[in-house]
Amino acid sequence: MTDDNRAADLPDVETGIRAALAEVLDLDPAHVADLPADTALFDGGLGLGSLNGVRLLELVKARFGVDVAADDWALESLRSIGTLCAFVRAAVV
C-alpha cells in the first residue's frame, strides 16, 4: 500500500482529534469544530487538565495508533489543536 493510499484510508485526523477533545471535555462537538486551529489545549485555551490530557492521549492512540507521549517527550505537539493535528498527521503517513 502506498503512502497516498494509507493516508486516504485513515480517518480525517483533524475531525477525529476535535471529536476526542469534545468527548474528553464534555463539550458540544459543533463548538469544538468551530474553534481556530491555534486554540491552546491547556492554560487559557480549552483548559485541559492533566487527567483530561492523559485521556486525550489515550483516545489519540486508540484512534490513530500514535503514542504522542512516547514520540514527543517534550509534548510540544500539545500546544494547540493545530500542533496536535500536525503531529498526528505526520506520524500516521
Summary of the structure (lengths in Angstrom):
residues: 93
radius of gyration: 12.7
end to end distance: 11.5
largest distance: 41.9
contacts: 255
relative contact order: 0.19
helix: 65%
strand: 2%
